[in-house]
Amino acid sequence: MRSLLRLCPLLVALGLMFGAGPAFAGKRVALVLANSAYQHAASLSNPVNDGSVMAKTLKEAGFDVVESRHDLSALDTRRVLRDFADATRDADIAVVYYAGHGIEVDGSNYLIPVDAKLERDTDVYDEALSLDRVLVAVEPAKQLRLVILDACRDNPFSKRMKRTVASRGIGRGLAQVEPTSPNTLIAYSAKAGFTAQDGDGANSPFTIALSKHLTTPGLDVRRAFGFVRDDVLKSTGNKQEPFVYGSLGGEDVPLVPVKLAPAAPVVNPQADIRRDYELALQVGNRPAWEAFLAQHPDGFYASLAKLQLEKIGAERAHAAAIEKAKQAEAERDRLAALGAQKDAQAKAAADAKAAEQAQLAAQKAKEQAQQQAAAAEQQRVNLAATAPSAAPAASAAGTNVAALTPAIAPADLNRSVQTELGRVGCFSGQADGNWNTSSQRSLSQFNRYAGTKLDVKVASTDALDAVKAKPSRVCPLVCEHGFKAEGDKCTRIVCGDGYVLNDDNECEKKRAAKPASKPATSRRDEGEDRPARQRPQAGAAAGGYGAAAAARTGRGSGGSGQIFCNDLLCRPVRPGCHLAFRGGGGPHNDANYEVCN
């Protein structure tokens, strides 16, 4: 960042040089890849910034296609290279620029995607992309195939990687390469076996030099890399030397042909300030805006820069408030789990509530700052489009940029988020601008299926942008029983003749009706409610003929005709007595007993 203002005149010169659009003889295509957010290693600060600068440089140089992607997985990188190969089939010049981690294993070079783990040396064959795969993508180009690698950093993967074979070498930096295809150049930010520096600012020394020299009109690409080498050696104290491998023929091969001098542009006294502002806007961090304000403390663009600083400050305050709220909630839950004293739990709950309120306030402040900065920036773009040669006037007291366009009303923002959630299938209610529990649940569903972590308590511009970025349905379509999902609609399930719909929403064959069985009460059971004289006595079956004989004897002797049986014998009931039922029954437990008057 310390060299930010010194670079402004160079970018201004490039802007003037490429201001008029010439008619180029051949088609030129470029692919810019930048990986910073590594998932299994420390993030890199500069590659995404470097990729942005190179994409802007190539677009301003008039390239027909400039595809810029960052933080890609291995699968996404392969798909991008495949699509880019299609664009190179009718191209004269094809350029691939890569910034990120690279590694050399057994003399071969590999680019490392952001999702690579590389726990073993053999993992590079599955999780990384070989340099040869990149060369295949540019091979169809007719006049020049150029691959630029700002990937010679000190690689953390090589240090922790397990060796499966002791003889397999893992080098420092990238290995020397000799292209086999004609008209092919491969440029390293540091020559083989050495590592490159990221620099003290937002961009690496190598990328800064590239943006300065590579697209100079009429300059042969080999001479351009010579100037890049000189600049990098000078800026790094001779510690880093870029190197180019491959060869070209005798004719000059510039990336940008010479063009006729354009008519003298109308002098704009604020053109330098505007370009400095746009450069700071491209970098987009606090040091860039502070450097801009140090150079241009007053005027229209200074007011815009101050709004950008306020936005960055509000975003940082919001992030800090979120972290504080999480810590307060964790402390409250910890005390509750430990069964701490009630006053300690009450204090922790109050702190958590206050932290939540502070988070909501910081969220609103962030959204307001973002809306003001976006409104001011849109106004600046509109002014530049309607009057590109005119500079906006700035009063002595400064321009109240925040008042150029009113901020979005909360109800309108709520309604916009609800509408977009409905479009992606996560919200089925009416977009009435009321951010209630149903709306919060819908945004939570979006988080679940889109893999985002948006704050569901309020509708924010971040949420609106995230939902708008989804081109089609995100939340799955859920239908009631008897209906099935077809596209974006629920249609009724109709079963054929002889089939019925079961509980699993599937048609199954009807089962034949079973004949009705007799009621359980149609037969009188030998239950306990049956009179004692009608129930068989225990041992009756065993007594057989003896029980019948005893009955006859009882009737002949003037007895009641009842028989008393147990597990030992059967005998007539004594005269003047009768049997009474007392329940139970079983071995040594008679169900009946004699009652005598």
N, C-alpha and C positions, 0 to 999 in steps of 0.2 A: 504493500500500500504506500510505502514511502516514495516509490517512483511513479505513483499514479498521475500526479500533475505533470511530471516530465514527459509522460507518454502522450498526453493530450495533443500537443502539436503534431506528433507523428500520425495519430489517428485522424486528425483534421486534414493533414496532407493526403492520406489515403482516401478520405471521403471526397476531397476535391478532385482527386485523380480519377475516382471511379464514378463521379457524379453523372456523367453522360453515359448512356447505355449504347455501346458499340455493337455492330453486327459481327459476331465471332464466326470463324470459318468452320469449327467443329464443335461437336457436343461435348460438354464437360460435366462430369458427375462426381459427387463426393459423399462419403459416409464418415460421420464423426461419432466416435464411441468414447464415453468417459465413465469410469467407475470410481466412485468415492465411498459409498455406503456399504462397505464389506461387512457381511453378517458374522463371519468367524475370524475376523482380524480387526485391528484398529482402523477407523475410518481415515481416509485421506482428505485433506482440506482443499487441495488445488485442482484435481482432475476435472471436476464438473465445471469449475470456473474456466479452466483451460479449454474445455470442449466448447463452451459458449463463445469464447473469443475466436476460436478457429472457425466455428460455424458462421459467425457474423462476418469474419474476414473473407471467407469463400463466397458467401452470398453477395457481399459487396463487390467481389471480383467478377460477378456476372455468371457464376456457374449455373448451368441449367437445372441441376438437381443437387440439393444439399440436404441430406437426411441426417438429423442430429438426435442421438439417443443416449441416455445415461442410466447407470446403475441397473444393468441388465443381468439376468440369470444366464446360465449356460444355454438353456433351451431357447430363450428369446434371442440371444446373440446369434445362434445358428440360423434362426428364422430370418433375422435382419440381414445377415450375410447372403442368405439364399435370395431374398428379394432384391438386394442390391446387385447381385450378379445378373439379374434380369435387366436392370437399368444400364449395365455396362455393355450389353451386347451390341448396341449401335453407337457407343461413345468413342470419341477419339482419346480423351484423357479421363482416367479414373483415379481418384485419390481416396485413401482410407487413412484417417487420423485416429490413433488410439492413445488415451491417457488413463493410467491406472497401474495395477501390479502386473508384472511379467516375470517369468521364471525360465531358467535353462536347465534341462535334465538330459543328460547323456548327449550333449551337443545340439539338442533341438530346443527351439524356443516356443513358449506357450503364453497366451494371454489368459488372465485369471478372472472369471466372472465373479459377481458379488456373492453368489451362493456357494462357492467352492469351499470345502473343508481341508482337502489335501492333507489328510492324516498320515498317508504313506506316499512314498515316491511314485508308486504305480497309479495313484489316483489322478495324476495329471492327464492320463490317457482318457479318463471318463469325465472328469469334472472341469477340465480346462480346454482351451481351443488352441490348436497348433497354428503357428505362423503360416504354415502351408495352406491351411484352410482359408486364411485371409487372402493369400496370393491367388487362390482359385477364384475368388470373387472378383478380382480386378483383371483376370487374365483375358477376357474378351476385348478389352480396350485396344484400339489400333495403334495409337501414337505414343502414349505414355501410361505406364502403370506405376503408381507411386504409393508406397506404404510408409507412414510416419509413425514411429513408436516413441511416445514419451512414457516409457514403462521400465526404465532402468533404475528404479528406486531400490533401496535396501528392503528386501522382501522378507516379511515375518514368517511366511509359510516355509521357506527353505530351512529356517533355523529349527523349527519344531517338528519337521517332517521325519517320520520313521523310514529308515532305509531297509528295504526288503532284500536287496542285494548289495553287499559291501562295495562292489566294484562300480556300482552305478553312481555317476558323478552329478552333483547339483552345483552349478557354477554361481559365481557372483555376477550380477547383472545379466546381460543377454549374451548368447554365443554368436560368434562371427558367422555370417551367412553369405552365400554366393548365389544370387538368383539364377535359375536355369532358363527362364523365359527372356526373350529379348526385350529391349526397351523397358526394363524394370529397374526401379530404384527402391531401396529400403533404407530409410533414414532413422538412426538411433539418436536419442537425446544425449547419450554418452557411449563411447565406443565399446566394443565387446570386452567383457570382463570388468567393467567399471560401473559404478552407480552414479545416478544423477541427483541433483539437488532440487528441492521444491521451491526454494527461494524464500525471501522474507515477506513477500506480498501475496496478493490473491492469485497470482499466476507464476508458473515456473519460468526461469530464465530462457529455457528453450522455446516455450510457446510465445513469450514476448518477442523474441527475435524472429520467429516464424511469421507472426502477424505483421512484423515490420518489413520483411524483405521478400517473403515467398511469392506474393501476388503483385510484385512490382511489374507494371506493363512492359513487355519486351525483354525482360531480364530472363536469361536462360536459367532453368531450374538448378543446374549444377553450380552456377555462380551465386544464385540466391542462397544455396546451402553453405557456400563458402563464406558469405557475409554473416549467415547465422552462426557458423562456427566461431568467427572472430568476435562477435558480440557476446556469445556465451563464455568464451575463454576470458574475455575482459571482465564480465560481470561476476564471474566466480573465482577470480584470481588464479586463472590457469588450472583450476581443479577439475573442471568438467570440459570435455572436448566432444562435441557431436561428431558423428561419423556417418558416411553414406556408403552403402554397398550396392554393387551393380554398375552397369555402364550403358551409355547411349551412343548414338552415332555422331557424325561431325556437325550436323545442323543444330542450331539453337532450338531449344524446346522451352518456350516460356509458358507458364500457366495462364498468363494474361497477355494476349497479343498487343502490339502497339496500336494505338488508335489516334484518330485525328484530334487535334487540340480542340476542346469545346469552346464555345463562345464565352467571353469573360463574364463570370457571374456577377450579379448585382451584389455589391459589398453590403454585408449586414454587420453592423457594429457588434451585435450580440451573438454572432454565429459561433465564436469561440466559446462563449459561456454556455450556449445551448449544447455544443458538442461535449464540453466538459460535464455538463449535467447528465447527458445521455450515457456517457461512460460510467459515471458514478451510479446511475440507475441500473446499468448492466451488472455492475459488481454487487450493489445492493446491500452492503453491510455498513455498520456504523463508522469504521475508519474511512471508508470512501466518502461518505457524506460530510464527515468532519473535515477531511482534506479539501473538499469542494468549498465548504463555507469559509475555510481559512483563506482560500484564494478569491472567492466571490462572496463577501459577507452581506451584501445588500442587493435589493432588486427583486424582480419577479421570480427568477430561478432560485434565489436564496430562500424565498418564502416556501417554494415547493420543497426544497431540500430540508427545511426545518420540519415540514409536515412528515416527510419520510423518516426523519429522526424520531419524531414523536410516535410514529407507528411502530418503529423498532423497539422503542422503550416500552410501549404498551404491551407489545407481544412478549417481551422478556418479563414484565411484571405479571402478566397472566400466567406464564409458565411457572414462575416462582410461587404464585398463589396456589396453583394446582398442586405443586409439590408439598407446600405447607399444609394444605387441606388433607392430602393423603397421609402425611405424618400424624396430624391431629386425629384422624379417624383410626389409624393404626394404634395410637396410644390409648384412645378410648376403648377400643376392642380388647386391647391387652389387659387393661385394668379390670374390665368386666369379666374376662376369662379367669383372671387371678382371684376374683372375688374381693377386690380392694374395698376400702371403706367407702361409704356412700358419698361423703363429701368429696373424696378424691375422684370418684366416678362422675359426680355431678360437675366438678370443675373440668374434667376431661371432655365431658359431653358439651359443656358450654364453649370450651375452646374449639371443639370440632365444628360446632354450629357457627361460631364467629369466623372460622377459617373458610367455611362453605360460603358464607355471605361475602367475605372478601374475595373469594374466587369468582362469584357471580358479578361483583362490582368490577373486578379486573377484566372479566370477559366482556362486559358492556363497554368498558373504556377501550379495550382493544378493538372491538368491532367499530366503535365510533371513529377511532383513529384510522383504521383501515378504510372506512368509508370516505372519510375526508381526504385521505391521501389518494384514493382511487378516483374520487370526483375531481380533484385538482389535476391529476395526471390526465384524465380524460379530456378535461377542458384544454389542457396544454396541447394535446394531440389534435383536438378539433381546431384550435387556433392555427396550428402549423399546417393543417390540411387546407383550411380556407384561405390563409394568407401566408404561404411558405416563405416569402421574401420579407415579410414584415415581422418585427420583433415586438413582443407584448410590452406595453408601457408599464413602468413601475413608478408609483408615486414615491415621494420623499419619505413618507411614513411607512412605506411597504404595502404590498398588496394583500388584502385579506382573502387568501386563496380558499380558505375553508368555506367561504360564502358563495363561491362560484356556482356550485351545484348543491342543492340540499341533500342531506344524508337520507338514506332509505328509512322510512318509518318502520318501527318494530312490527306493527300489524302487517304491513306489506311484506316484510321479510318473512314473517311467519307463514303468510299465505303462499309466498313463492316456494318455500321449502316444502310445505304440504303438497303443493301442486306437483313438484318434482318427485316427491316420495310416492305420490299416486301414479306417476308415469312409470316408475320402475317397479310397481307392484307391491310396495311396502305400506301404503296408506289407502284405506278404503272409505274414509269419511269425507266430509265436505271441507274444502279449503276455505275456512272462515276466518283465518288469522288468529284463532284462539289456540295458543300453544298449551294444550291440556295433556292429561295423562295418556290419552289415545295417541296424540302426536308424538309424545316422548317414547311410547312403546314402538311406534312405527320407525322412528329414527334408530332405536335400539336394534330392531330387526335388520335395518340396513347395515348397521355396524357388524352384526353377526355374519351376514352373507357377503358383504363387500370387504370384510377384513379391515375396516377402519376403526378408529377409536375417538369418534366425535363425542363432544359433550351433549348429552340428550336433554339436559335440563332447560336449555335455551336454544332457539333457532339462531344460527350464526351464518355469516357469510362463508365461513369455511365449510359448513355443512352444505350450504347451497351450491358451492363450487364442486364439492365432492360428489353430490348426487347428480348434478348436471353433467359431470364427466362420464357417467355411465350411459351408454347409448341404448341399452335395452333393459328388459326386466332383470331385477336383481333378486328380489324375494320370490320364493316359489308360490305358485297358485294353489291355494287350499280350497277344496270343494267339499260340500256337505255330502252325507251318505245318500247314495242314489245318483250321484253326479260324478263325472270324471273331467279332468283337465284336457282341453284341446286348444293348443295355442294359448291365447290370453283369455279364454272363456271356459265356463263350466257347462257341460252339456249332460242331459239326462241319460242314464244307462238304460237301454231297452233290451230285455232278454227275449229269446225266441220261445216258440211254443214248447211247453214241457220243461221249461227252465224257470228258476226263480232267483232273485238276487239275495245273496247271503250277507252276513255281517261284515265280510271282508270286501264288499263292493264287487263281488264276482258272481257271474251267472253259473248256477249249478243245477243239475238235473233234479226234478221233483221226485221225492220218495213216495212209494205206495203207502196208502193209509193203512194202519194196523187195525184189526178187528177190535171192537170195544170189549174189554174184559168185564166179568161180573164184579159188582161192588164187593168190597171186602166184607160188608155187613150182611151179604145175602146168605151166608152159611153161619149157622149158630155154632160158635166155638165152644169147646169144652172148657170155658173160662171159669174164672173164680166166682162170677156172679151166678153160675148154675147152681140149683139147689143141691144140697149135700147128698141127697138120696139118688140123684141122677148122675153123679160123678163116680167114675170107677175108683175103687180104693187101691191104695198102694199094695202091691203084692197080689192083686186079684188075678192078674195074668199068670203070675207064678203059681198061685194056689190052684188054678184050673178047676178040676173036678171037685177038689176039697172045698172051695168056696161055695160052689153051687150046692154041695151036700149040706154045708153048714146052714145055708139059707133055708133049705127045706126043713132041716131039724129045728130051726128057730120058729118057723111058722107052725110046725107040728106041736111044739111044746108051749104054745100060747105066747110066744115072743112077738116082737114088733115086725119081724120079718127083715130087719136091717142086719147087715153083716159088718162087723168091725174087723178091719185087716190092717196089719202093719208089716214090717219087713221080716217078721218071724212066723206069723200064723194068721189065719182068719177064723173067726168064731161068731156065733150069733150074739146079738145085743141082748143083754140081760132083760128079763121081764120088768116092765115098769120104767124102762130107760129108752132113750133115743139118742141118735147121733147129732152132734152139732159141729159145724165147720169152723175152724179157727185159722185157716191159711197155712202157708208154708208147705210142708211135705218134704219127703226125702229120707235118706237113711237115718234111723233113730230119731226122727222128727215127724210124728203122726200129724196128718192134716186134720183128722176128725177125732173127736173125743166123745165119751159117753156122758150124758146128762141124765141123772136119775131123780125122780120126784121123792 
